[in-house]
Amino acid sequence: MKIYQQNSIRLFLICIFISGIISCEEEKEQLGQGRIVRNFNNDWNFKLGQHPEAKSDSFDISDWRVLNVPHDWSIEGEFSEKHATEPEGGALPAGIGWYRKSFEIPEDWKDRKVFISFDGVYRNSEVWINGEYLGKRPFGYISFQYDLTPHLKFGESNIIAVKVDNSAQPNSRWYTGSGIYRNVYLIAKEKIYIDHWGSFVTTPFVSKDSAKVDLKVRIKNSVDDVKNIRTESRIFDKNNNQVAFQEEEIQVSAGDSVVVNQNFTISNPNLWDTENPYLYKVRTSVFNGDTLMDNSEIPLGIREFHFDAEKGFFLNGEHTKIHGVCLHHDNGALGAAINIHALARKLKLLKEMGTNAIRMAHNPPSPEMLELTDRMGFIVQDEAFDVWKKGKVDEDYQTSWDDWHEKDLKAMLYRDRNHPSIMMWSIGNEIREQFDSTGVELTRELVDIVKSIDTTRPVTIALTENIPEKNYIWQSGALDLLGFNYKHEAYEDLPNRFPDQKFLSSESVSGLMTRGHYDMPSDERRNWPPAHNAEFDGNDDYTVSAYDQVSAYWGSTHEATWKTVKKLDFMAGMFVWTGFDYLGEPIPYPYPARSSYFGIIDLAGFPKDVYYMYQSEWTDKDVLHVFPHWNWEEGKTVDVWAYYNNADEVELFLNGESLGTRSKEGDDLHVLWRVEYEPGTLRAVSRKDGKKVLERTIKTAGEPAKLELEPNKTELKADGNDMIFVTVNILDEEGILAPRADNLVKFQVSGGGKIVGVDNGYQASLESFKAEQRKAFNGKCLVIIQSNSKNEVVELTATSEGLQSESISIPINK
C-alpha cells in the first residue's frame, strides 16, 4: 500500500504540468509510513429517488447502478423547460439521489483515526456509516470530512450511504449539477497527527536575494496521555533538492492540540509568477520517538504582491495588469463532475489567449482547479458566496446562511490558503445587502472571519453600486480592495468617488456571441435584451453575432471595456464575464436556449473570434486573425474584420486583387473592410516596417465531403481518469472547413477508452451530451473519450452519411 500525505493528496495523485500529467509514484514512496490515503471514488451504487432504508446494511441494492464518482446525474438527463431547475439552471433534472458503498477496513487500522473526505457534494448531503448518522452539509461547493473511527468494523464490511437532495428548486442562477461531483478520499492517520487543513505557510519577506518562510502546523494528540513530539519540516525545490530544514520538539497534552511555528530562510529564491510559476514544497513529518506518526506536504510559491491606489497591481515588484476571466464550475458536456484533464484543457486554452487570472464565480472551486492555477501560473480570486441573507432565487444559499456561513467561509479559507495562485479573497458577488444598512455589519463580520485566518491577502467583493452613499457594503470600511462589476464608463471617476481606494473590474463585458455566426452590419451596436424582460428582435435560430457588437443590457462590448481598463493605471485589471460558455443562464433567449452566450470560448472549447482580440492585446506572440468565413451569397456586402498586433498595417486581397491597407487608429483594436462577396480566396498580410509579419488565408468551401479528427493530445493513460478531447471538422474535398455544415456524426470507440461526452457549442441544441453521436454546428463538433483502464490502443471512428469517414488510433501510456 502506498503511503502519502494530507493536504496535498492530489499533488501526489495528480502532478500536473501545462503539457499534461506526469507520474508522481516516486514522491509517494518517499513519505514513509505515517499516513494512508485511499482514493475512494470507485464502485459506488447509485439510484435516484427516496431510499431512506439504504443506510441499512441489509437493504437490497441489486437494481442500483454501479458507477464511479465524481458523478453528476443531472447532465445525464433530458432537457425540458418544465424541469424545476428552469432554463436558467440548464433545463436539466435535479431531484434526490442516493449513493452507497461497501468497503472493508483492515484489522491493522484499529489503532488509527479514519476519516472520509468529500471535495464537494451538490447539494444538502447527509452521510451515514453502518447506519450511524455523521452529519449534513447543505452548501454544495465546499469540501468537508467526517471521522468514521467510532463507527467502523475493522476487518469486516462497512456500509457508507450518502443522500444528496437537490430537489428544492430553483437554488441557483446557473447550472449546478447534482451528486457527489468531486473526489472522495479515505484517510487513515495515527492518533497523533496533523490536523485537517492544519498547515499554513506564508512568506512575510520576499526579495530576489532572500525569502523568509513561516510555517505553522497544528498537531493533535487524541490519546490519553502526554506525548513528546518531534516535528521535522523540509523545503524542497522543484527538482526535489532540499533547500531548508527545521525541527522542533514539543509536548502535547492528552486530547489537546498545539501549533508548531517554524521559520526558514531561502537564499536566491525562484519567485512564483504567471510566466514562471515556480513551486517549492514544504514537507512536514511528525515523530513520537523514532516512530513516524504523520506527514503532510503543501505547495509553496514564493512571491510578493500588492495593490496600489494609483498604479494598480504589482507582482514581485513588477507592474502587472490583471488579464482575467470569470469561470463557472461546469465542464460542458461533462456537467459538474470534476476531471482534472478537462480543467487542464480549459486553462491551457485561456493561457494561450493571454489570460493570467481567474475569478472563481461564484463559489469555492475544486481543489484540482487550484492545483492547476498554482502550476500553470494564474492569479486567482477565490470567492465564497453568491448571496448572503438576502437571496436571488427562492432556494439559494439564503436558506443556509444563518447556520452555515461562518463554517463554510472558514472551510474555504483553511482549505485554500496555501495556494500561491490565490491573491484575493472575495466574500461575495453582487450582494443585495449593499443596498441597505444590514450590509455594514455583515461585511465587517465576514472580513473579520477572513482576517482571523489569513492576513496575507486582501479581502474584496464584487459590487454593482458605484455611488458611495448608496453602497452600504463600501460604507462598512472593512474592504481592502473594491471590485466593481460593469459600468465601465464610470471607472475613470472612481478615484474621485472613493478616494485612496484600490480598484479592480471584478466582472465586465457580458458580451453575447455564437461561434461562427455573423450578422451585418457588424458595427451596429445591439443590447439583447435592451432592458430586463424587454422584447428584442433576435434571430430565429437562437444565434447571436460573433462580431463584437452584442451584449446584455447591463454590459458592453469586449473592446469598449478593455480599452477603458487598459488606459487606467489605477484599475488593477479586469475579469471578463466569461472565459467559457457555461450551462444555464441562456441570456438573451428563452428555451430551447439552455446555456450561456457570454463565453470567449464556446461550451465545446472552440474559441470564438474575440479570443484573438484578447490574444493580440494580452500576449506578445504575433497575431493575425481574419474573419468571417468566406461562404456567402453572391454580391452580398460582407464585413471583414482583422485582429492583429506587432504590425503597422494589414492588407486584404480577394482573388489576388488588393482591397486596400488598413491600420488601427487611436485606440482601435481591429480593422474593417466592407467587401462585395465573390467566391474564392481572401488573403490578409500584416506588415511591420514594410516587412511581412503574418499571412492568413480564408477560402470558399465546397459541399461537405469528409471528416477530420483532431485529438488534443497524442496518448491516453490507462488510469480510468485520463481524457482526450477530439475535435471533429467537416471538410470539403479540398480540406477546407465547411463553415455551415450541420451533418450528424456518429462515433464508435473500442479498446482502452469510452465516450463520456459529445458537444458542438450551439447554445440551443437539445441533443444529449451523453450520446454517441452529435450534429456538427458551423462545421465542428466534439467527442470526449475517457480511459476505461484497459491497456489497449483506443480506436475511434467517426462516420456521417454521405461523407468520407475518419479513424484514429490513440496509444495507451501504461
Secondary structure as the mmCIF struct_conf table of DSSP 4:
data_model
#
loop_
_struct_conf.conf_type_id
_struct_conf.id
_struct_conf.beg_label_comp_id
_struct_conf.beg_label_asym_id
_struct_conf.beg_label_seq_id
_struct_conf.end_label_comp_id
_struct_conf.end_label_asym_id
_struct_conf.end_label_seq_id
BEND BEND1 GLN A 6 GLN A 6
TURN_TY1_P TURN_TY1_P1 ASN A 7 SER A 8
HELX_RH_AL_P HELX_RH_AL_P1 ILE A 9 LEU A 13
STRN STRN1 CYS A 15 PHE A 17
TURN_TY1_P TURN_TY1_P2 ILE A 18 SER A 19
STRN STRN2 GLY A 20 ILE A 22
HELX_RH_AL_P HELX_RH_AL_P2 GLU A 25 GLU A 29
TURN_TY1_P TURN_TY1_P3 GLN A 30 GLN A 33
BEND BEND2 GLY A 34 GLY A 34
STRN STRN3 ILE A 36 ASN A 39
BEND BEND3 ASN A 42 ASP A 43
STRN STRN4 TRP A 44 LEU A 48
BEND BEND4 GLY A 49 GLY A 49
HELX_RH_3T_P HELX_RH_3T_P1 PRO A 52 LYS A 55
BEND BEND5 SER A 56 SER A 56
TURN_TY1_P TURN_TY1_P4 ASP A 57 SER A 58
TURN_TY1_P TURN_TY1_P5 SER A 62 ASP A 63
BEND BEND6 TRP A 64 TRP A 64
STRN STRN5 ARG A 65 LEU A 67
BEND BEND7 VAL A 69 PRO A 70
BEND BEND8 TRP A 73 TRP A 73
HELX_RH_3T_P HELX_RH_3T_P2 SER A 74 GLU A 76
BEND BEND9 GLY A 77 GLY A 77
TURN_TY1_P TURN_TY1_P6 GLU A 81 LYS A 82
BEND BEND10 HIS A 83 HIS A 83
TURN_TY1_P TURN_TY1_P7 ALA A 84 GLU A 86
HELX_RH_3T_P HELX_RH_3T_P3 PRO A 87 GLY A 89
TURN_TY1_P TURN_TY1_P8 GLY A 90 GLY A 90
BEND BEND11 ALA A 91 ALA A 91
STRN STRN6 GLY A 95 GLU A 104
STRN STRN7 ILE A 105 ILE A 105
HELX_RH_3T_P HELX_RH_3T_P4 GLU A 107 TRP A 109
TURN_TY1_P TURN_TY1_P9 LYS A 110 ASP A 111
BEND BEND12 ARG A 112 ARG A 112
STRN STRN8 LYS A 113 PHE A 118
BEND BEND13 ASP A 119 ASP A 119
STRN STRN9 TYR A 122 TYR A 122
BEND BEND14 ARG A 123 ARG A 123
STRN STRN10 SER A 125 ILE A 129
TURN_TY1_P TURN_TY1_P10 ASN A 130 GLY A 131
STRN STRN11 GLU A 132 ARG A 137
TURN_TY1_P TURN_TY1_P11 GLY A 140 TYR A 141
STRN STRN12 PHE A 144 ASP A 147
HELX_RH_3T_P HELX_RH_3T_P5 THR A 149 HIS A 151
STRN STRN13 PHE A 154 PHE A 154
TURN_TY1_P TURN_TY1_P12 GLY A 155 GLY A 155
BEND BEND15 GLU A 156 GLU A 156
STRN STRN14 SER A 157 ASN A 166
BEND BEND16 ALA A 168 ALA A 168
BEND BEND17 ARG A 173 TRP A 174
STRN STRN15 GLY A 179 GLY A 179
BEND BEND18 ILE A 180 ILE A 180
BEND BEND19 ARG A 182 ARG A 182
STRN STRN16 VAL A 184 LYS A 189
BEND BEND20 LYS A 191 LYS A 191
STRN STRN17 ILE A 192 VAL A 206
BEND BEND21 LYS A 208 ASP A 209
STRN STRN18 SER A 210 ASN A 221
BEND BEND22 VAL A 223 ASP A 225
STRN STRN19 LYS A 227 PHE A 236
TURN_TY1_P TURN_TY1_P13 LYS A 238 ASN A 239
BEND BEND23 ASN A 240 ASN A 240
STRN STRN20 GLN A 242 VAL A 252
TURN_TY1_P TURN_TY1_P14 ALA A 254 GLY A 255
STRN STRN21 SER A 257 SER A 267
BEND BEND24 ASN A 268 ASN A 268
HELX_LH_PP_P HELX_LH_PP_P1 PRO A 269 LEU A 271
STRN STRN22 TRP A 272 TRP A 272
BEND BEND25 THR A 274 ASN A 276
STRN STRN23 PRO A 277 PRO A 277
STRN STRN24 TYR A 280 ASN A 288
TURN_TY1_P TURN_TY1_P15 GLY A 289 ASP A 290
STRN STRN25 THR A 291 LEU A 300
STRN STRN26 PHE A 305 ASP A 308
TURN_TY1_P TURN_TY1_P16 ALA A 309 LYS A 311
STRN STRN27 GLY A 312 LEU A 315
TURN_TY1_P TURN_TY1_P17 ASN A 316 GLY A 317
STRN STRN28 GLU A 318 HIS A 319
STRN STRN29 ILE A 322 LEU A 327
BEND BEND26 HIS A 329 HIS A 329
HELX_RH_3T_P HELX_RH_3T_P6 GLY A 332 LEU A 334
TURN_TY1_P TURN_TY1_P18 GLY A 335 ALA A 336
HELX_RH_AL_P HELX_RH_AL_P3 ILE A 340 MET A 353
TURN_TY1_P TURN_TY1_P19 GLY A 354 GLY A 354
STRN STRN30 ALA A 357 MET A 360
BEND BEND27 HIS A 362 ASN A 363
HELX_RH_AL_P HELX_RH_AL_P4 PRO A 367 MET A 376
TURN_TY1_P TURN_TY1_P20 GLY A 377 GLY A 377
STRN STRN31 ILE A 379 GLU A 383
BEND BEND28 ASP A 386 ASP A 386
BEND BEND29 TRP A 388 LYS A 390
BEND BEND30 LYS A 392 VAL A 393
TURN_TY1_P TURN_TY1_P21 ASP A 394 GLU A 395
BEND BEND31 ASP A 396 ASP A 396
HELX_RH_3T_P HELX_RH_3T_P7 TYR A 397 THR A 399
TURN_TY1_P TURN_TY1_P22 SER A 400 SER A 400
HELX_RH_AL_P HELX_RH_AL_P5 TRP A 401 ASP A 416
TURN_TY1_P TURN_TY1_P23 ARG A 417 ASN A 418
TURN_TY1_P TURN_TY1_P24 PRO A 420 SER A 421
STRN STRN32 ILE A 422 ASN A 429
BEND BEND32 GLU A 430 GLU A 430
HELX_RH_3T_P HELX_RH_3T_P8 ARG A 432 PHE A 435
BEND BEND33 ASP A 436 ASP A 436
TURN_TY1_P TURN_TY1_P25 SER A 437 SER A 437
HELX_RH_AL_P HELX_RH_AL_P6 THR A 438 ILE A 453
BEND BEND34 THR A 456 ARG A 457
STRN STRN33 VAL A 459 LEU A 463
HELX_RH_3T_P HELX_RH_3T_P9 PRO A 468 LYS A 470
HELX_RH_AL_P HELX_RH_AL_P7 TYR A 472 GLN A 475
TURN_TY1_P TURN_TY1_P26 SER A 476 SER A 476
BEND BEND35 ASP A 480 ASP A 480
STRN STRN34 LEU A 481 ASN A 485
BEND BEND36 TYR A 486 TYR A 486
HELX_RH_3T_P HELX_RH_3T_P10 HIS A 488 ASP A 493
HELX_RH_AL_P HELX_RH_AL_P8 LEU A 494 ARG A 497
BEND BEND37 PHE A 498 PHE A 498
TURN_TY1_P TURN_TY1_P27 PRO A 499 ASP A 500
STRN STRN35 PHE A 503 VAL A 509
STRN STRN36 GLY A 511 GLY A 511
TURN_TY1_P TURN_TY1_P28 ARG A 515 GLY A 516
BEND BEND38 MET A 520 PRO A 521
TURN_TY1_P TURN_TY1_P29 SER A 522 ASP A 523
STRN STRN37 ARG A 526 ASN A 527
BEND BEND39 TRP A 528 ALA A 531
TURN_TY1_P TURN_TY1_P30 HIS A 532 ASN A 533
TURN_TY1_P TURN_TY1_P31 ASP A 540 ASP A 541
BEND BEND40 TYR A 542 TYR A 542
BEND BEND41 ALA A 546 TYR A 547
TURN_TY1_P TURN_TY1_P32 ASP A 548 GLN A 549
STRN STRN38 VAL A 550 SER A 551
TURN_TY1_P TURN_TY1_P33 TYR A 553 TRP A 554
HELX_RH_AL_P HELX_RH_AL_P9 HIS A 558 LYS A 567
TURN_TY1_P TURN_TY1_P34 ASP A 569 PHE A 570
STRN STRN39 MET A 571 TRP A 577
BEND BEND42 GLY A 579 GLY A 579
STRN STRN40 PHE A 580 PHE A 580
STRN STRN41 LEU A 583 LEU A 583
BEND BEND43 GLY A 584 GLY A 584
TURN_TY1_P TURN_TY1_P35 ILE A 587 PRO A 588
TURN_TY1_P TURN_TY1_P36 TYR A 591 PRO A 592
STRN STRN42 SER A 595 SER A 595
BEND BEND44 TYR A 597 TYR A 597
BEND BEND45 ILE A 600 ILE A 600
STRN STRN43 ILE A 601 ILE A 601
TURN_TY1_P TURN_TY1_P37 LEU A 603 ALA A 604
BEND BEND46 GLY A 605 GLY A 605
HELX_LH_PP_P HELX_LH_PP_P2 PHE A 606 PHE A 606
STRN STRN44 PRO A 607 PRO A 607
HELX_LH_PP_P HELX_LH_PP_P3 LYS A 608 LYS A 608
TURN_TY1_P TURN_TY1_P38 ASP A 609 ASP A 609
HELX_RH_AL_P HELX_RH_AL_P10 VAL A 610 TRP A 618
BEND BEND47 ASP A 620 LYS A 621
STRN STRN45 LEU A 624 PHE A 627
BEND BEND48 PRO A 628 PRO A 628
BEND BEND49 TRP A 630 TRP A 630
TURN_TY1_P TURN_TY1_P39 GLU A 634 GLY A 635
STRN STRN46 THR A 637 TYR A 644
BEND BEND50 ASN A 646 ASP A 648
STRN STRN47 GLU A 649 LEU A 654
TURN_TY1_P TURN_TY1_P40 ASN A 655 GLY A 656
STRN STRN48 GLU A 657 ARG A 662
TURN_TY1_P TURN_TY1_P41 GLY A 666 ASP A 667
STRN STRN49 VAL A 671 GLU A 676
BEND BEND51 PRO A 679 GLY A 680
STRN STRN50 THR A 681 LYS A 688
TURN_TY1_P TURN_TY1_P42 ASP A 689 GLY A 690
STRN STRN51 LYS A 691 LYS A 699
BEND BEND52 GLU A 703 GLU A 703
STRN STRN52 LYS A 706 PRO A 711
BEND BEND53 ASN A 712 THR A 714
STRN STRN53 LEU A 716 LYS A 717
BEND BEND54 ALA A 718 GLY A 720
STRN STRN54 MET A 723 LEU A 731
TURN_TY1_P TURN_TY1_P43 GLU A 733 GLU A 734
BEND BEND55 GLY A 735 GLY A 735
STRN STRN55 LEU A 737 LEU A 737
TURN_TY1_P TURN_TY1_P44 PRO A 739 ARG A 740
STRN STRN56 LEU A 744 SER A 750
BEND BEND56 GLY A 751 GLY A 752
STRN STRN57 GLY A 753 ASP A 759
TURN_TY1_P TURN_TY1_P45 GLN A 763 ALA A 764
BEND BEND57 GLU A 767 GLU A 767
TURN_TY1_P TURN_TY1_P46 PHE A 769 LYS A 770
BEND BEND58 ALA A 771 GLU A 772
STRN STRN58 GLN A 773 LYS A 775
STRN STRN59 PHE A 777 PHE A 777
TURN_TY1_P TURN_TY1_P47 ASN A 778 GLY A 779
STRN STRN60 LYS A 780 SER A 787
BEND BEND59 SER A 789 SER A 789
BEND BEND60 GLU A 792 GLU A 792
STRN STRN61 VAL A 794 THR A 799
TURN_TY1_P TURN_TY1_P48 GLU A 801 GLY A 802
BEND BEND61 LEU A 803 LEU A 803
STRN STRN62 GLN A 804 GLN A 804
STRN STRN63 GLU A 806 ILE A 810
STRN STRN64 ILE A 812 ASN A 813
#
